[in-house]
Amino acid sequence: MIVETRSEETGGVGMLGSEIARRWRIWLGIVISAAFLYWAANQASSISAIGATLRQASYWYVIPALGAYFLGVWLRAVRWHYLLRPMRSIRPTRLFPVVVIGYMANDVLPARLGEAVRAYVLGQRESVSKSAALATILVERLFDGVVMLSFMALVGLAFTFDDTLQQIFRFAGAAFATALVTLIVIASSKPTALRLLDVALHIVPPRPRARIADFAIRFLEGLDVLQSPRLMAMTLLLTIGAWCAETAMYYVISLGFQLTVGVPAYVLATAVANLGTMVPSSPGYIGTFEALATRSLTLFGADPDAALSYVIALHLALLVPVTVLGFVYLWRYGLSLRQVQSDLRRGLPLSPRAVPEPGPTGGEREGTEGGKR
């Protein structure tokens, strides 16, 4: 009885500490977002000028722009199909809703929890290990970063960046290069990594040791894609295609605001605004997106009022449709965001139970395609 009481007290303290840390992360994100919003607003002449530009813009261009955006989301689902292939072959049509749910969660939850939500939902649908799925999502993010840095480098061949963008390029370049090389080395030296893990686990208390070991081993399984040059090449090509589609969205929406800047400005805005998501902020990257995208456009001579007005409309187009669709898919799976958050906080193992397959007929999910390789 004494042991049980201490365990409950310890668990209570741990949960309290976790809740305090979570609230601090939320407030830190809000403060950072507010600071970036202030920076963005200072780039414009007045709030009334922004409002006037928003009223005068043509929003018909949003329709084809959303087509380009969801093409990019589809290409990301195809990319995830290749990243998961060493473990399980899952059709992109089954992965697309899960990707959308992850985007929705990133837009409404703090601390990029959408990545964990996406891994959770995939586990519920396909019985794929959550930690292995998280590993593939981490690989995705690294390839995203490499492509964004490549976009910046291409623009930098013809245009000179200011100190802010140069610092972003140097910091992000060092971070992504280090992380990618580290993961490739780990994936290509798995026996060594497992031996080091075994040594490290000897200093871990017995109670969490098995859970940590299981998480780490399955995480390493998710890195298997980095051992295949063919799968890495496909991942890179699909990443480039996805970001080109999103850049097309940026450009098409700008036509409704009559911005007098060329395509390189939107390539740079796409890269810088999305690299800015590395900075802690409120859900949906509010503030960081506005400040960095506007700064990128004004470097090319865009009027600050028009640029910030355009970025506000662009951000809404990026957030609202995918968030609504994500909630629809989550509902059709018979899940709620509160339930998913609760399960993630408690660290529940992935359940193999099936969930309904969202489709026009509302039928049950199909059997899992393929098997473990």
C-alpha positions as CSV (number, residue, x, y, z in Angstrom):
1,M,0.0,0.0,0.0
2,I,2.9,2.4,0.8
3,V,4.4,1.8,-2.6
4,E,1.1,2.4,-4.4
5,T,0.6,5.7,-2.5
6,R,4.0,6.9,-3.4
7,S,3.5,5.9,-7.0
8,E,0.3,7.9,-7.2
9,E,1.9,10.9,-5.5
10,T,4.8,10.8,-7.9
11,G,2.5,10.4,-10.8
12,G,0.4,13.3,-9.6
13,V,3.5,15.5,-9.3
14,G,4.6,14.4,-12.8
15,M,1.2,15.3,-14.3
16,L,1.3,18.6,-12.5
17,G,4.8,19.4,-13.9
18,S,3.7,18.4,-17.4
19,E,0.6,20.6,-17.2
20,I,2.7,23.6,-16.0
21,A,5.2,23.1,-18.8
22,R,2.4,22.8,-21.3
23,R,0.9,26.1,-20.1
24,W,4.3,27.8,-20.3
25,R,4.7,26.7,-23.9
26,I,1.3,28.0,-24.8
27,W,2.0,31.4,-23.2
28,L,5.5,31.6,-24.7
29,G,4.0,30.9,-28.1
30,I,1.4,33.7,-27.6
31,V,4.0,36.2,-26.5
32,I,6.2,35.4,-29.5
33,S,3.3,35.6,-31.9
34,A,2.3,39.0,-30.5
35,A,5.9,40.2,-31.0
36,F,5.9,39.1,-34.6
37,L,2.5,40.6,-35.2
38,Y,3.7,43.9,-33.9
39,W,6.7,43.7,-36.2
40,A,4.4,42.9,-39.2
41,A,2.1,45.8,-38.3
42,N,5.0,48.2,-38.1
43,Q,5.9,47.3,-41.7
44,A,2.6,48.8,-42.9
45,S,1.5,52.5,-42.7
46,S,-1.8,52.0,-40.9
47,I,-4.5,49.5,-40.0
48,S,-7.0,51.5,-42.1
49,A,-4.8,51.1,-45.2
50,I,-4.6,47.4,-44.7
51,G,-8.4,47.2,-44.4
52,A,-8.9,49.3,-47.6
53,T,-6.6,47.0,-49.5
54,L,-8.4,43.9,-48.3
55,R,-11.7,45.4,-49.3
56,Q,-10.5,46.2,-52.8
57,A,-8.9,42.8,-53.5
58,S,-10.3,40.2,-55.8
59,Y,-10.9,36.9,-54.1
60,W,-11.9,34.8,-57.1
61,Y,-8.2,33.8,-57.4
62,V,-8.5,31.9,-54.1
63,I,-10.4,29.1,-55.9
64,P,-7.7,28.0,-58.3
65,A,-5.1,28.8,-55.6
66,L,-6.8,26.2,-53.3
67,G,-6.5,23.7,-56.2
68,A,-2.8,24.2,-56.2
69,Y,-2.6,24.0,-52.4
70,F,-4.5,20.7,-52.2
71,L,-2.4,19.3,-55.1
72,G,0.6,20.0,-52.8
73,V,-1.2,18.2,-49.9
74,W,-1.8,15.2,-52.2
75,L,1.9,15.1,-53.2
76,R,2.7,15.0,-49.5
77,A,0.4,12.0,-49.0
78,V,2.2,10.3,-51.9
79,R,5.6,11.2,-50.2
80,W,4.4,9.7,-46.9
81,H,3.5,6.5,-48.8
82,Y,7.1,6.1,-49.9
83,L,8.5,7.0,-46.4
84,L,6.3,4.3,-44.9
85,R,7.0,1.6,-47.5
86,P,9.9,-0.1,-45.6
87,M,7.3,-0.8,-42.9
88,R,4.0,-1.1,-44.6
89,S,2.6,-0.2,-48.0
90,I,-0.4,2.2,-47.6
91,R,-2.1,3.8,-50.5
92,P,-1.9,7.7,-50.7
93,T,-5.7,7.8,-50.8
94,R,-5.7,6.4,-47.3
95,L,-2.9,8.7,-46.1
96,F,-4.4,11.9,-47.6
97,P,-7.1,12.3,-44.8
98,V,-4.5,11.7,-42.1
99,V,-2.2,14.3,-43.6
100,V,-5.1,16.8,-43.6
101,I,-5.9,16.0,-40.0
102,G,-2.3,16.7,-39.0
103,Y,-2.5,20.0,-40.7
104,M,-5.7,20.9,-38.9
105,A,-4.2,19.9,-35.6
106,N,-1.1,22.1,-36.2
107,D,-3.5,25.0,-37.0
108,V,-5.5,24.7,-33.7
109,L,-3.1,23.1,-31.2
110,P,0.2,24.6,-29.9
111,A,3.7,23.2,-30.1
112,R,3.2,21.5,-33.5
113,L,1.1,18.8,-31.8
114,G,-0.3,18.1,-35.3
115,E,2.7,15.8,-35.9
116,A,1.8,13.7,-32.9
117,V,-1.9,13.7,-33.8
118,R,-1.1,12.5,-37.3
119,A,1.0,9.6,-36.0
120,Y,-1.8,8.7,-33.6
121,V,-4.5,8.7,-36.2
122,L,-2.3,6.6,-38.6
123,G,-1.8,4.1,-35.8
124,Q,-5.5,3.9,-35.3
125,R,-6.2,3.3,-39.0
126,E,-3.3,1.1,-40.0
127,S,-1.8,-0.3,-36.7
128,V,1.5,1.4,-37.6
129,S,3.8,2.1,-34.6
130,K,3.3,5.7,-33.4
131,S,7.1,6.2,-32.8
132,A,7.9,4.8,-36.2
133,A,5.4,7.1,-37.8
134,L,6.9,10.1,-35.9
135,A,10.3,9.1,-37.3
136,T,8.9,9.3,-40.9
137,I,7.3,12.7,-40.1
138,L,10.6,13.9,-38.8
139,V,12.3,12.8,-42.1
140,E,9.5,14.7,-43.9
141,R,10.3,17.9,-42.0
142,L,14.0,17.6,-42.7
143,F,13.4,17.3,-46.4
144,D,11.0,20.2,-46.3
145,G,13.7,22.3,-44.6
146,V,16.3,21.3,-47.2
147,V,14.0,22.3,-50.1
148,M,13.1,25.6,-48.4
149,L,16.8,26.4,-48.0
150,S,17.3,25.4,-51.7
151,F,14.6,27.9,-52.6
152,M,16.3,30.6,-50.6
153,A,19.7,29.7,-52.2
154,L,18.2,30.0,-55.7
155,V,16.7,33.4,-55.1
156,G,20.0,34.5,-53.3
157,L,21.9,33.9,-56.6
158,A,20.2,36.9,-58.1
159,F,19.2,39.0,-55.1
160,T,20.9,40.2,-51.9
161,F,19.3,39.3,-48.6
162,D,19.2,41.6,-45.6
163,D,20.8,40.7,-42.3
164,T,17.6,39.1,-41.0
165,L,17.2,36.7,-43.9
166,Q,20.9,35.9,-43.9
167,Q,20.7,34.9,-40.3
168,I,17.6,32.7,-41.0
169,F,19.5,31.0,-43.8
170,R,22.6,30.3,-41.8
171,F,20.8,29.1,-38.7
172,A,18.3,27.0,-40.5
173,G,21.0,25.6,-42.8
174,A,23.1,24.5,-39.9
175,A,20.2,23.0,-38.0
176,F,18.7,21.0,-40.9
177,A,22.1,19.8,-42.3
178,T,23.2,18.6,-38.8
179,A,19.9,16.8,-38.2
180,L,19.7,15.2,-41.6
181,V,23.3,13.9,-41.5
182,T,22.8,12.6,-37.9
183,L,19.7,10.7,-38.9
184,I,21.4,9.2,-42.0
185,V,24.3,8.1,-39.9
186,I,22.0,6.5,-37.3
187,A,19.9,4.8,-39.9
188,S,23.0,3.3,-41.7
189,S,24.5,2.2,-38.4
190,K,21.5,0.6,-36.7
191,P,23.4,-2.2,-34.9
192,T,25.7,0.4,-33.4
193,A,22.8,2.6,-32.5
194,L,21.0,-0.3,-30.8
195,R,24.2,-1.2,-28.8
196,L,24.5,2.4,-27.6
197,L,20.8,2.4,-26.7
198,D,21.3,-0.7,-24.6
199,V,24.2,0.9,-22.7
200,A,22.2,4.1,-22.2
201,L,19.2,2.3,-20.9
202,H,21.2,0.9,-18.0
203,I,21.1,4.3,-16.3
204,V,17.3,4.6,-16.8
205,P,15.1,3.5,-13.9
206,P,13.5,0.0,-14.5
207,R,9.9,1.2,-14.6
208,P,10.1,3.4,-17.8
209,R,13.0,1.4,-19.3
210,A,10.9,-1.0,-21.4
211,R,8.7,1.8,-22.8
212,I,11.7,3.9,-23.7
213,A,13.4,1.0,-25.4
214,D,10.3,0.1,-27.4
215,F,9.9,3.7,-28.5
216,A,13.5,4.0,-29.6
217,I,13.6,0.7,-31.4
218,R,10.4,1.5,-33.4
219,F,11.7,5.0,-34.0
220,L,14.8,3.5,-35.7
221,E,12.5,1.4,-37.8
222,G,10.9,4.5,-39.1
223,L,14.3,5.7,-40.3
224,D,14.7,2.7,-42.6
225,V,13.8,4.9,-45.6
226,L,17.2,6.7,-45.2
227,Q,19.0,3.5,-46.2
228,S,17.4,3.5,-49.6
229,P,18.8,6.0,-52.2
230,R,15.7,5.3,-54.4
231,L,13.2,6.1,-51.7
232,M,15.2,9.2,-50.7
233,A,15.2,10.4,-54.3
234,M,11.5,9.9,-54.6
235,T,11.0,11.8,-51.3
236,L,13.1,14.7,-52.5
237,L,11.3,14.9,-55.8
238,L,7.9,14.8,-54.2
239,T,8.9,17.4,-51.7
240,I,10.0,19.8,-54.4
241,G,6.7,19.2,-56.3
242,A,4.7,19.8,-53.1
243,W,6.4,23.1,-52.4
244,C,6.2,24.2,-56.0
245,A,2.5,23.7,-55.8
246,E,2.3,25.8,-52.6
247,T,4.4,28.5,-54.2
248,A,1.9,28.5,-57.1
249,M,-0.8,29.1,-54.5
250,Y,1.1,32.1,-53.2
251,Y,1.5,33.5,-56.7
252,V,-2.1,33.0,-57.8
253,I,-3.7,34.7,-54.7
254,S,-1.3,37.7,-55.3
255,L,-3.0,38.4,-58.6
256,G,-6.0,39.5,-56.7
257,F,-3.9,42.1,-54.9
258,Q,-2.0,43.4,-58.0
259,L,1.4,43.1,-56.4
260,T,4.1,44.2,-58.7
261,V,6.8,41.7,-57.8
262,G,8.0,38.7,-59.8
263,V,7.9,35.0,-59.1
264,P,11.2,34.9,-57.1
265,A,9.5,37.1,-54.5
266,Y,6.9,34.3,-53.8
267,V,9.5,31.6,-53.9
268,L,11.4,33.5,-51.2
269,A,8.2,34.2,-49.2
270,T,7.3,30.5,-49.3
271,A,10.7,29.5,-48.0
272,V,11.2,32.1,-45.3
273,A,7.6,32.0,-44.0
274,N,7.7,28.2,-43.6
275,L,11.2,28.1,-42.1
276,G,9.8,30.6,-39.6
277,T,7.6,27.8,-38.3
278,M,10.7,26.6,-36.4
279,V,10.1,29.5,-34.1
280,P,7.7,28.7,-31.2
281,S,4.4,30.6,-31.8
282,S,0.7,30.3,-31.3
283,P,-1.3,27.7,-33.2
284,G,-1.4,28.3,-37.0
285,Y,2.0,30.2,-36.8
286,I,0.1,33.4,-36.5
287,G,2.5,36.4,-36.3
288,T,5.6,34.6,-37.5
289,F,4.0,33.9,-40.9
290,E,2.8,37.5,-41.4
291,A,6.0,39.2,-40.3
292,L,8.4,37.0,-42.3
293,A,6.3,36.7,-45.5
294,T,5.7,40.4,-45.6
295,R,9.4,41.1,-45.0
296,S,10.3,38.9,-47.9
297,L,7.9,40.6,-50.3
298,T,9.0,44.2,-49.3
299,L,12.6,43.3,-50.1
300,F,11.4,43.0,-53.8
301,G,9.8,46.4,-53.7
302,A,6.2,45.4,-52.8
303,D,4.1,48.1,-51.1
304,P,4.1,47.3,-47.4
305,D,0.3,47.8,-47.0
306,A,-0.5,45.7,-50.0
307,A,2.1,43.0,-49.0
308,L,0.7,42.7,-45.4
309,S,-2.9,42.7,-46.7
310,Y,-2.1,40.0,-49.2
311,V,-0.3,37.9,-46.5
312,I,-3.3,38.1,-44.2
313,A,-5.6,36.8,-46.9
314,L,-3.1,34.1,-48.0
315,H,-2.7,32.9,-44.4
316,L,-6.5,32.6,-44.0
317,A,-6.6,30.6,-47.3
318,L,-3.9,28.3,-45.9
319,L,-5.6,27.8,-42.5
320,V,-9.4,27.8,-42.9
321,P,-10.1,25.2,-45.7
322,V,-7.7,22.5,-44.5
323,T,-8.8,23.0,-40.9
324,V,-12.4,22.6,-41.7
325,L,-11.7,19.5,-43.9
326,G,-9.5,18.1,-41.1
327,F,-12.3,18.3,-38.6
328,V,-14.6,16.6,-41.1
329,Y,-12.2,13.7,-41.6
330,L,-11.7,13.4,-37.8
331,W,-15.4,13.2,-37.3
332,R,-15.8,10.6,-40.0
333,Y,-13.2,8.5,-38.2
334,G,-15.3,8.6,-35.1
335,L,-12.6,10.6,-33.2
336,S,-12.5,13.9,-31.5
337,L,-9.6,16.2,-31.0
338,R,-10.1,16.2,-27.2
339,Q,-10.0,12.4,-27.2
340,V,-6.8,12.3,-29.2
341,Q,-5.2,14.9,-27.0
342,S,-6.2,13.0,-23.9
343,D,-4.7,9.7,-25.2
344,L,-1.5,11.4,-26.3
345,R,-1.1,13.0,-22.8
346,R,-1.5,9.7,-21.1
347,G,0.9,8.1,-23.6
348,L,-1.5,5.2,-24.4
349,P,-0.1,2.6,-26.8
350,L,-1.6,2.5,-30.3
351,S,-4.7,0.5,-30.5
352,P,-5.2,-1.8,-33.4
353,R,-8.9,-1.2,-33.6
354,A,-10.3,-0.2,-37.0
355,V,-11.9,3.2,-37.5
356,P,-14.4,4.0,-40.3
357,E,-13.0,4.8,-43.7
358,P,-14.1,8.3,-44.8
359,G,-15.6,8.1,-48.2
360,P,-18.6,9.2,-50.3
361,T,-20.5,6.1,-49.2
362,G,-19.5,6.3,-45.5
363,G,-18.6,2.6,-45.5
364,E,-16.2,0.8,-43.1
365,R,-12.5,0.9,-43.6
366,E,-10.9,-1.5,-46.0
367,G,-8.3,-4.0,-45.0
368,T,-4.7,-2.7,-44.7
369,E,-3.0,-2.8,-48.1
370,G,0.2,-4.8,-48.1
371,G,2.0,-6.1,-45.1
372,K,5.3,-5.7,-43.2
373,R,8.3,-6.0,-45.4
